[in-house]
């Protein structure tokens, strides 16, 4: 019994010594994620414009079109078509006016409320994405590219809840010890809710669509410009958008023993 115990102790000691002699190495790796949409039939991509609203502080239509074009120029094999950004809100309102429907008056200045303020307003405009003749006409105008459009809501949000912080306090003997302190705080920020729709410029029909939701909250007194928040949120969802059109590589590390 004693011999077996001694042998076990020796084996454990040898194992610990062996592990201590091992080296740990971090190896960088890249994991490819296949594109969600097969775009081999297209040579060009056209960012038309978006149904945009939610905020009077930022123009989500223009900013999103510019940003996506810039990203696709460097991270996609498709040639990006240079064209004016279209206001799909104006396009739908023009159609309604021609058919005698009442429409909201265009915003007279940047301080006026947007015509699309929330998801309910957005629903009234979304039929334009089903108009294959309209999108085919645009496709024919630009040599039948892959068309990227959709909707963008960028709006303010506010949330309340408890927040915890760790503070050091001294006990009766003067020793420092960490103590969790919970406080009730109000936070404000922004939410970005884009829906990207990919349309075949040869037929005008939808090929794929995908929605995203990102938000950022700030504590009271933190003054962050709306445009800065917009770009912060777009930076989070851009990899998902780009992965629709091309294979993306996720970088990481793997630990090896030697």
C-alpha positions, 0 to 999 in steps of 0.5 A: 500500500505504501509502495503504491502511494509512493509510486503515485506521488513520484508519478505526480511529481514527474508530471508536474515537472514535465508540465513546468518544462513545457513552453506555451506558444500562441499561434495566430490563425485565420478562419475563413467565413464563406460569403452568404451570397453568390455574386460571381454573376456580377462585375459591379455593385451599385449602392442606390440609397436607403429608406432612412429616418429616425433622427434629424441629427444625421442623414443615414441615407447619404452617410451609409451609402458613402461608407459602404461604397468606401468599404466595398472598394477595398474589401470586395472584388466588385467594381463600385458604381459611382452614382448619386445617392437616391432618396427612396423616401422622395421616390415613394412620396412622388408616386403617392402624389401622382396617384392623388394620395396625401403625403407628408410635406418634405422637411424644410430644414435640417431641424425638422422631423424626418418623415420616417421616425420609427418602424411604423412609418417605415412600413408604409414605404417598404413596398418599393422594394417589391417593385421589380420594374423599378429596380430593373430600370435602374439596373439597365441604366448601370449595366445590370449590377448587383444593387444594394439598398434597404432601410436605415433607422438611426434614433435616440434611445434611453434606458435605466438600470443599476450599475455596479462599481468596485470601491476600496474601503478601510475596515476597523483595522485600517485594511483596504478591501474591495466593496461592490457599490450599486447605483441606479443610473439613467443612460442615453444613446443611439440605436442603429437598425439597418436592413440591407436588401440585395437586388439582381439588377438584371431582373429587379428581383430580391436575392437576399436581405438581412437586418441588424441591430446595434446600440450604444449607451452613455452615462449622463454628462457624456456628450458624444456627437450623433455622427460619432455614435453612428460611425461607432455602430456602423463599425460593429456591423460592417463585418456582417455586411461585407460577409454577405458579398465576400469571404471574410477572415476572422483572426484569432490565436491558438495556444500550443504546448511544446 
